[in-house]
Amino acid sequence: MSSGRAPRRRFTLLAATAVAGALTLSACSGDGSKAGGGGNTNFVTGSGGISTVAKADRTDAPKLDGTTLDGKALDVTDYKGKVVVLNFWGSWCGPCRAEAKHFQKVSQETADQGVQFVGVNTRDPRKTLATNFEEDFGVTYPSLYDPTGKLLLRFPKGTLNPKAIPSTVVVDRDGKLAARSLAALDATTLREMIDPLIAEK
């Protein structure tokens, strides 16, 4: 009887660990090289933790719209025709603080190459926490304010959806989901995600 309980207990522990990993506040890099997360995902995750989808297999990005931290209306679909870099972040997130200067740097370097950065601030109960973060790190591109995380839920399961904070999702010029990272990025890795999409015709 006790031998029957042990495997069940081990399974429960593994399931709990998987759930905790999916909900972690700071993403872990290096998923290994594999095909996506089950079902007809069509994406491949490389050894650096960046998932990509071949151009012919990409799915439409969900509609992401709302109010920015400075109170303006923003609809990401208005940027169709540009490569859009979506960074999901929170002021409470240590890895987000580490990557912020890199995102600002690359956003300036690629602005004249048809790239638009958009932040999605999530789980910050007070907007001032997020605006102070942007001031501290000199972030000049817009961020949607999403304190309840509802925008994250608009991504269909099995696509390149953000699963942790920080997450970065890149949308191609046709408005389709093209690449994703579930870990904090530096400028070099961020350019590795973006540059192939800039080069696409």
N, C-alpha and C positions, 0 to 999 in steps of 0.2 A: 504493500500500500504506500509506504514511504517512497519507494522507487518510482511509483507512478506520479507522485507529487513533484519530484525533483525536476523532470523535464518540463512540466507545466509551469513551475516557478521560474525556470530558466527562460522559457518562451515569454512569460509575462515581463521579465526583466528586460529581455531584448526588445520587446514591443515598446516598453516605456522609454528605453534609450533611444529608439528610432523616433518616437514622437518628440522627445526632448530635443533631439538633433534638428528636427524639422522646424522647431519653433525657437531655436537659439537666437539670441540677440546679436551675436557677431558670427558671421559665416566662417566656415572652415574651408580652406582652399584645398585643391587637389582631390577631386572626386575620382581620379583615375580615368583612363581612356575607355569610354564605353558608349553605347547607344543610350539615348535618353531615358526617361523615367517610366517606362511601361506604356503599352498601347502604341498607337501610331504617332510617335513623337517626332521622328525624322531628324532629331538633333543628336550630335555627338559631342561628348565632353572630353576635352584634351587633358593631358597631364598637368597643365597649368590651371585647371579648373574652369576654363572658359568653354562654354557650350556654343556650338554654331550650327546653323542650318543651311544647307545648299539652297541657292536662290530659287530653284524650281519647287522646293518643298516647303517654303515658308508660309505661315498663316498670318492673317490680318492681326495687327495690334488692336487691343480693345480701345474703346473710346475713353480717353482720360481727359477730364475737364473739371474745372472748378475755379476756386479763387486762390490767387498767389499770396505769399506772405505779405506783400505790400498792397493787398486789397484789389488787385486787378483780375478781371476774368481771363482765363487761359484755356484754350482747347488745343491739345497736342496735334490734332488732325490738321490744324491750320499750318503746320510745318511740313506737310506732305511735299515731297520734292527735295527735302533735305534729309541728311542722316541725323536722326534724333537719338541723343544719349540720355537715357532716363536713369537717374541715380536716386535710389530709395534710401533715405537717411533719417537719423534722429539726433538731436543735440545731446542726448544722453548716451550715445553710442561711441565708445572709445575708438574703434576702427574707422568710424565715420570722420572723426576728428583727424585721424592720421592721414586719410586720403583726400581731405578737402582741398588742400593746397595744390595737389596734383590735378584734381578736376578743374580747378580754376585756371591753372597754367595751360592745360590742354584745350580747354574751351576757348581761350584766347588764341592759341596757335592754330586752331582749325576753323575759326569763325569765317574766314574768307575762302574756305574750301567746301562750303555748303553744309556745315555741321552745326546743329543747335543742341545745346545742353539744357535739360529741364530737370530740376530736382523735385522729388516728392517727399516732403517732410511728413513723417508719420509718428504717432504715439507721443507727440509733445502736447501735454495738456494746456500749455499756455503759449500763445504765438510769440510772445517776447523771448522765450527760451530759444526759439528757432531763429528769430531775427538777430539776436545777440550772437549766435553761432555764425551766421553769415557775415556779420560785421567783423567778428574776430578773425575770420579766415579770408576776408576780402572777396567773398563770392558775389559775382555780379550777374550771373544768369538767373532766370526766374525759378522759383520753387512753388509748386502747388502745396497748399496746407491741407493735410489729410490726417487729423488727429486720431480718428477712429480706425484708420487702415482700410476704408471702404474701397479705395482705388486699387489696392493690391488684390482685392477679391474679384475684380473685373477680368483678370487674366484667367482664361480657361485652364483647367487642370490638364497636364500633359503637354503644355506649351512651354515656352521659355518664360515662365512666371517667376516673379520674385518670391523667394521662400525664406529669406532672412534679411536682417538689417546689419550691414549694408548689402544691397544687391544693385547690380547695374544691368540694364537691358538696353540693347541698341536696336533701333528700328531703321530699316533701310528706306531709301527714297520713295519706294512704293507704299510705304506705310505698313510693312510687314516685319514680324519679329525675326531678327537675324542672329543675335548673339546675346549671351548672358554670362555674368559672373556672380557668384554668391559669396564673394570674399572682397575685402578691401583691396584696392588697386593702387599701384603707383603710376607715374606718368608713362613709363615704358610699356607696362602691361596694358594700360588703357589705350595707348596708340596701337598696340598689336590687335586690339579688338576693332578699333575704328578704321584704321588705314585700308584694310581690304575692302571695306564698304565704300570708302571715299573713292577708291579706284574703280568700283563697279560702273558699268555703263548701262 
